[in-house]
Amino acid sequence: MPTALITGASRGLGAAIARELAPTHDLLLGARSAGSLTGILAELPGAKPWPVELTDYDAVAAACAPIDRLDVLVHNAGVADLATVAESTVEQWRHTLEANVIAVAELTRLLLPALRAAGGHVVLINSGAGIRANAGWASYAASKFALRAFGDALRLEEPLLRVTSVHPGRIDTDMQRAIVAGEGDEYRPEKYLQPSTVAKAVRTAVETPRDAHPTEVVLRVR
């Protein structure tokens, strides 16, 4: 079976993507720690853990070294540190851009030989904020606009690969609950996309026949 590596796979959208791809792919499930993967590995016993801190670039290089062929790379891991421009800090900007852009670029760079060997597919979990910025989301939106630009450049530079940017609206996850709490609003799950819905869209992109290149997928709450 083809192999897929999913970052941020311990819960939420990453775990949902793992469930969708499990029937057709050998899975490498990424997370910061092995312990955080216990639940999803119990659910998907055929998957293998791939625990590494993605901003520890020496550790990432060591973890990538054994991978000589990779069919699908799903960049799902990321952070959402929200603040207005007036309230933002240098540290917050650096943290957001490091996690959402630089770590993605470096992991992709390290895995390019394996992706080329398979004629692979890179899926970037972006955001509606990567298309339109909102007040209070400046650093997050900037990171997602940059992620979209990274995907556009990668698509041009690596014609043997497929590169898909997925732009979902807000998703019903623990991260979303934290965001809504920070905004001081009541959390209502029905207002948000389900992780399984977005995961199905990712699977559809991956399974699209090779004569087509799904470059962007945009999902909004109905």
C-alpha positions as CSV (number, residue, x, y, z in Angstrom):
1,M,0.0,0.0,0.0
2,P,1.1,3.6,-0.4
3,T,2.5,5.4,2.6
4,A,1.1,8.6,4.1
5,L,2.6,10.8,6.8
6,I,0.2,13.0,8.8
7,T,1.5,15.6,11.2
8,G,-0.6,16.6,14.2
9,A,-2.4,13.2,14.0
10,S,-3.0,12.6,17.7
11,R,-6.5,14.3,17.8
12,G,-8.9,16.5,16.0
13,L,-8.6,16.9,12.2
14,G,-5.3,15.0,12.0
15,A,-6.8,11.9,13.7
16,A,-9.9,12.2,11.4
17,I,-7.6,12.3,8.3
18,A,-5.8,9.2,9.7
19,R,-9.1,7.4,10.0
20,E,-10.0,8.3,6.4
21,L,-6.7,7.2,4.9
22,A,-6.1,4.1,7.1
23,P,-8.0,1.6,4.8
24,T,-5.9,2.5,1.8
25,H,-2.5,3.7,3.2
26,D,0.3,2.6,5.5
27,L,0.3,5.5,8.0
28,L,3.0,7.3,9.9
29,L,1.3,9.4,12.5
30,G,3.1,12.5,13.7
31,A,2.8,14.3,17.0
32,R,5.0,16.0,19.6
33,S,5.2,12.9,21.8
34,A,4.6,9.2,21.5
35,G,2.3,9.3,24.5
36,S,-0.2,11.7,22.8
37,L,-0.6,9.1,20.0
38,T,-1.7,6.3,22.3
39,G,-5.4,6.8,21.6
40,I,-5.3,6.9,17.8
41,L,-2.8,4.1,17.6
42,A,-5.2,1.9,19.6
43,E,-7.9,2.8,17.1
44,L,-5.6,2.2,14.1
45,P,-3.3,-0.6,15.2
46,G,-1.7,-0.8,11.8
47,A,-0.3,2.7,11.9
48,K,3.1,3.6,13.1
49,P,4.0,6.4,15.5
50,W,6.2,9.2,14.2
51,P,6.8,11.4,17.3
52,V,9.0,14.5,16.7
53,E,8.9,18.1,17.6
54,L,8.6,19.7,14.2
55,T,10.6,22.9,15.2
56,D,13.5,20.7,16.4
57,Y,15.1,20.5,13.0
58,D,17.9,18.1,13.9
59,A,15.3,15.7,15.3
60,V,13.1,16.1,12.2
61,A,16.1,15.3,10.0
62,A,16.8,12.2,12.0
63,A,13.2,11.1,11.8
64,C,13.0,11.7,8.1
65,A,16.2,9.8,7.2
66,P,14.7,6.3,7.1
67,I,11.9,7.4,4.8
68,D,13.0,6.7,1.2
69,R,9.5,6.7,-0.4
70,L,6.4,8.7,0.6
71,D,3.2,8.9,-1.4
72,V,1.3,11.4,0.7
73,L,2.5,14.1,3.1
74,V,-0.3,15.8,5.1
75,H,0.8,19.0,6.9
76,N,-1.9,19.3,9.5
77,A,0.1,20.4,12.6
78,G,-0.1,24.1,13.4
79,V,-0.8,26.7,16.0
80,A,-3.4,29.5,16.4
81,D,-2.1,32.2,18.7
82,L,-4.5,35.0,18.1
83,A,-4.0,38.7,19.0
84,T,-4.7,42.1,17.6
85,V,-1.8,43.8,16.0
86,A,-1.7,46.2,18.9
87,E,-1.6,43.4,21.4
88,S,0.8,41.1,19.5
89,T,4.4,40.5,20.4
90,V,7.5,39.5,18.5
91,E,7.5,36.2,20.3
92,Q,4.0,35.5,19.2
93,W,4.7,36.3,15.6
94,R,7.8,34.2,15.6
95,H,6.1,31.2,17.2
96,T,3.2,31.3,14.7
97,L,5.4,31.7,11.6
98,E,7.8,29.0,12.9
99,A,5.1,26.4,13.5
100,N,2.9,27.2,10.5
101,V,5.4,28.0,7.8
102,I,9.0,27.3,8.5
103,A,8.5,23.9,10.0
104,V,6.3,22.9,7.1
105,A,8.9,24.1,4.6
106,E,11.7,22.3,6.3
107,L,9.8,19.0,6.7
108,T,8.8,19.2,3.0
109,R,12.4,19.9,1.9
110,L,13.8,16.9,3.9
111,L,11.2,14.6,2.4
112,L,11.4,15.8,-1.2
113,P,13.6,12.8,-2.3
114,A,11.0,10.4,-0.9
115,L,8.1,12.3,-2.4
116,R,9.8,12.5,-5.8
117,A,10.5,8.7,-5.7
118,A,6.8,8.1,-5.3
119,G,5.4,10.9,-7.5
120,G,3.8,12.0,-4.2
121,H,1.1,14.3,-3.0
122,V,1.6,17.2,-0.5
123,V,-1.5,18.3,1.3
124,L,-1.4,21.6,3.2
125,I,-4.1,22.1,5.7
126,N,-4.5,25.8,5.4
127,S,-7.6,27.9,6.5
128,G,-10.1,30.4,5.4
129,A,-7.7,32.8,7.0
130,G,-5.3,32.0,4.2
131,I,-7.7,33.6,1.8
132,R,-9.1,36.4,3.8
133,A,-7.7,37.9,7.1
134,N,-10.0,38.9,10.0
135,A,-9.4,41.4,12.8
136,G,-7.5,39.8,15.6
137,W,-6.0,37.1,13.4
138,A,-3.1,39.0,11.8
139,S,-0.2,36.7,12.6
140,Y,-2.3,33.6,12.0
141,A,-3.6,34.9,8.7
142,A,-0.1,36.0,7.7
143,S,1.2,32.5,8.3
144,K,-1.6,30.9,6.3
145,F,-1.2,33.3,3.4
146,A,2.5,32.4,3.5
147,L,1.6,28.7,3.6
148,R,-0.5,29.2,0.5
149,A,2.3,30.9,-1.3
150,F,4.7,28.1,-0.3
151,G,2.3,25.6,-1.8
152,D,2.0,27.6,-5.0
153,A,5.8,27.8,-5.4
154,L,6.2,24.1,-4.5
155,R,3.7,23.1,-7.2
156,L,5.7,25.0,-9.8
157,E,9.1,23.8,-8.7
158,E,8.2,20.1,-8.4
159,P,6.1,19.2,-11.4
160,L,6.2,15.5,-10.6
161,L,4.3,16.1,-7.3
162,R,0.7,17.2,-6.7
163,V,0.3,19.9,-4.1
164,T,-3.2,20.7,-2.6
165,S,-4.0,23.6,-0.3
166,V,-7.1,22.8,1.8
167,H,-8.9,25.9,3.1
168,P,-11.6,24.9,5.6
169,G,-13.7,27.2,7.6
170,R,-13.8,26.8,11.4
171,I,-13.7,23.2,12.5
172,D,-15.2,21.6,15.7
173,T,-12.0,20.8,17.5
174,D,-10.4,21.4,20.9
175,M,-8.4,24.2,19.3
176,Q,-11.6,25.8,18.2
177,R,-13.0,25.6,21.7
178,A,-9.9,27.4,23.0
179,I,-10.3,30.1,20.3
180,V,-13.9,30.6,21.0
181,A,-13.3,30.8,24.8
182,G,-10.6,33.4,24.1
183,E,-13.2,35.4,22.1
184,G,-15.6,35.2,25.0
185,D,-18.3,33.5,23.0
186,E,-20.6,30.5,23.7
187,Y,-19.3,27.3,22.0
188,R,-21.9,25.8,19.7
189,P,-20.6,22.7,17.8
190,E,-23.3,23.0,15.1
191,K,-21.7,26.3,13.9
192,Y,-18.6,24.5,12.7
193,L,-17.4,22.0,10.2
194,Q,-17.0,18.4,11.5
195,P,-13.4,17.1,11.3
196,S,-14.7,14.0,9.5
197,T,-16.1,16.2,6.8
198,V,-12.8,18.0,6.1
199,A,-11.0,14.6,6.3
200,K,-13.2,13.2,3.6
201,A,-12.3,16.2,1.4
202,V,-8.6,15.4,2.0
203,R,-9.2,11.8,1.0
204,T,-11.0,12.9,-2.1
205,A,-8.1,15.1,-3.1
206,V,-5.6,12.3,-2.5
207,E,-7.8,9.8,-4.5
208,T,-8.4,12.1,-7.4
209,P,-7.1,10.3,-10.6
210,R,-3.6,11.3,-11.7
211,D,-4.8,13.1,-14.8
212,A,-6.1,15.9,-12.6
213,H,-4.3,18.1,-10.1
214,P,-6.5,19.3,-7.2
215,T,-4.7,22.5,-6.4
216,E,-7.2,24.1,-3.9
217,V,-10.1,22.8,-1.9
218,V,-12.2,25.4,-0.1
219,L,-14.9,24.3,2.5
220,R,-17.3,26.6,4.3
221,V,-19.9,25.8,6.9
222,R,-23.3,25.4,5.1
